């Protein structure tokens, strides 16, 4: 909604140089505050979903 209200366009970067490997590093996942653990779970889940979608 925000993007549309400003008339902005989304341009996917599909070139090889635009691909990135992102890493999340923590000493002790259980020691993180709940909100941080939820964020890590969300990001890891998104990566898993992307890999599964690419495999089909």
Beta strands, then each sheet from edge to edge (+ up, - down):
end
